[in-house]
Amino acid sequence: MTSVVVNPRIRGFICTSAHPEGCARNVATQIAVAAAKPGPALGNVLVVGSSAGYGLSSLITAVWGHGAKALAVSFERPAQGERTASAGWYNLAAVTANAKATGKQVETLIGDAFSAAIKEQAIAALKARFGKIDLLVYSLAAPKRTDHAGVVHSSCLKTIGEPHTSKTVDLDTDVIKEITLTPSTEAEIAGTVKVMGGEDWQLWIDALSAADLLAPGFRTVAYSYIGPKLTAAMYRSGTIGRAKDHLEATGRSLNASLAKNHGGGAWVSVNKALVTQASSAIPVVPLYTAILYQVMRAKGTHEGTIEQMVRLFRDHLAPGRTPLTDAQGRIRVDDLEMAEDVQAEVHRRWAVIDTGNLSQFSDFVGFKKEFRNLFGFEVDGVDYGLPVEVERALG
């Protein structure tokens, strides 16, 4: 066992260290929110991509908000000597420790969720210790995917058709500058769809169905984002957006088959822009999010990942709830973000924001703090001068 003083090692949107106590405190905070207003009981839940962001909050909401038994699948890195584990590893270690202390059943599988092998391991675990599942949450965010045939696909963040120039903020220097996003090739679009589209979600459902592990009324949800015109060229109208189109089309197809065969359904939930490891890597989005946070906090409508997932489960996914959807069949918990008054104020600020008034027209300081929080740093109540044990067990 190794105890060391853990310092943040951050450059831009990359952090190569994580603090176990800070991550544990973040998890405890989310558990408190989920447990504050318990909802209808869920049975067995499988969360694919469960270690951070919306996946982690979904796991916590299902277990502490709805009493579910959960199997969590993620691809995370354990500690090695004085090198810390990944933040996701520490998050899951805290979840499983809290579950054990409170009599909850949470198990973790660490491996490549895109692989056939991890699907087989999940099926074996479900058959041995859970039984049929009532809900599958699909929340993967990855830059690459090795498919079942061994072919490696890569995603990219590019426009489609024409270049696009917009404002962005440098996460190292706090300087607002222009960035030009280059158009993608057809191969790059196809690769992004393979990684971030709905193909693997479908494969998970097919594998679980073939193993007779879908309970009557089985439901599944995957996550997407639409966003405003400000981010459209590089997000919804770009390569990522093409992948999200595929994800949503997959959801509609799954919904029809699950309703017919199991009396259940499949939905894509369109969620709010938030500070996550994935979103921080997308040009333009961090500046938009920093402005959005200040506007929504002033209006009293801001939600974090856990508040979003508590609302999603409470209003749409919990037993007895009928999901409310838009014309494309999507659940919209981005409704508060996309409110006309919110977007009008965000657009007004976007037009005038620059490096000199960054702190006046956005909560960029809060954005950077929340980014560090993702890795367990700058979390209130943690003494970062103390050595901590960096090796943490999962369960």
Secondary structure, DSSP 8 states (H G I E B T S, - for coil): --EE-----EETTEE----HHHHHHHHHHHHHHHHHS--S---EEEEES-SSHHHHHHHHIIIIIH--EEEEEE-----BTTB---HHHHHHHHHHHHHHHTT--EEEEES-TTSHHHHHHHHHHHHHHT-SEEEEEE----SEEE-TTS-EEE----BSSS-EEEEEE-TTT--EEEEEE-B--HHHHHHHHHHHSSHHHHHHHHHHHHTT-EEEEEEEEEEE----HHHHTTTTTSHHHHHHHHHHHHHHHHHHHHHHHHS-EEEEEE------TTGGGSTTHHHHHHHHHHHHHHHT----HHHHHHHHIIIIISTT----B-TTS-EE--TTTT-HHHHHHHHHHHHH--GGGHHHHS-HHHHHHHHHHTTT-S-TT--TTS-EE------
